[in-house]
């Protein structure tokens, strides 16, 4: 088995400036590092336990159908904040039959974000008897 020390999602946007504006300003992700120069420079954002690298340029969406799962403390609060920043909400927060609260958000290049809250009583957070 390969011993993975770190990981990141590599995204090659069709419009690098739009992607950096979206992930940095509108979504509010914190920059971990930047490299290179010019419009196709690389920007790496923190994604909780991983990273998202936006770098280079693609002629067409390079990963249509890509879904990113982003856990937040409060999905309703995230909904209000993102709506205020002009982020397109595809579906507001809903408690799913499996117990998670999920909100779906549109990102550039046909990427979709599943913004997830794990309620206090969900098995991912609470295990009776343990």
WOJOKA-V551681 format. One record per residue. OMEGA is omega in whole degrees, -180 to 180 (none if undefined). D_CENTER is the distance of its C-alpha to the mean C-alpha in Angstrom with 1 decimal. Layout:
# WOJOKA-V551681
OMEGA;D_CENTER + OMEGA;D_CENTER
This chain:
# WOJOKA-V551681
178;27.6 + 178;25.4 + -177;24.6 + -179;20.9 + -178;20.6 + 178;17.1 + 174;14.3 + 173;11.6 + 178;10.0 + -178;12.2 + 177;11.5 + -174;14.8 + 173;14.4 + 177;17.5 + -176;17.4 + -179;16.2 + 178;17.0 + -179;15.2 + 179;11.9 + 177;12.6 + -178;13.5 + -174;10.4 + -179;7.9 + -175;10.8 + -174;12.9 + 178;11.5 + 176;8.0 + 178;10.0 + 179;8.3 + 179;11.5 + 176;13.1 + 177;14.4 + 175;16.7 + 179;17.9 + -179;20.5 + -179;22.8 + 176;24.0 + -174;23.9 + -178;21.3 + 179;20.1 + -180;19.6 + 174;16.8 + 180;14.2 + -179;12.3 + 173;9.6 + 174;9.4 + -178;6.8 + -179;9.5 + -179;11.7 + -177;10.3 + 172;9.4 + 177;8.0 + 175;11.2 + -177;11.9 + 180;15.6 + -180;18.6 + 176;19.0 + 178;19.3 + 177;22.0 + -179;20.0 + -175;16.5 + -178;16.4 + 178;14.1 + -177;14.7 + 178;13.5 + 178;10.5 + 175;8.3 + -180;5.1 + -177;6.2 + 180;5.2 + 177;8.7 + 180;10.3 + -175;14.1 + -177;14.9 + 179;13.2 + 178;16.1 + 178;15.7 + 179;12.0 + -180;13.4 + -179;16.2 + -178;14.4 + 176;12.1 + 178;15.2 + 179;17.1 + 177;15.1 + 178;15.6 + 180;12.2 + 178;13.3 + 179;13.0 + 176;14.1 + -180;15.1 + -178;15.5 + 178;15.2 + 174;17.8 + -177;19.2 + 178;19.3 + 179;22.6 + 170;21.0 + 178;20.4 + 172;16.7 + -175;15.6 + 174;12.9 + 179;11.6 + -173;10.4 + 176;9.0 + 176;10.0 + 179;8.6 + 175;11.3 + 175;13.2 + 175;12.8 + 177;9.2 + 178;8.1 + 172;5.4 + -180;7.4 + -168;7.5 + 170;10.3 + 176;13.3 + -179;15.9 + -178;19.2 + -177;21.9 + -179;24.1 + 180;21.7 + 176;23.0 + -178;19.9 + -171;21.0 + 177;24.7 + -180;27.3 + 175;30.8 + -180;33.5 + none;31.4
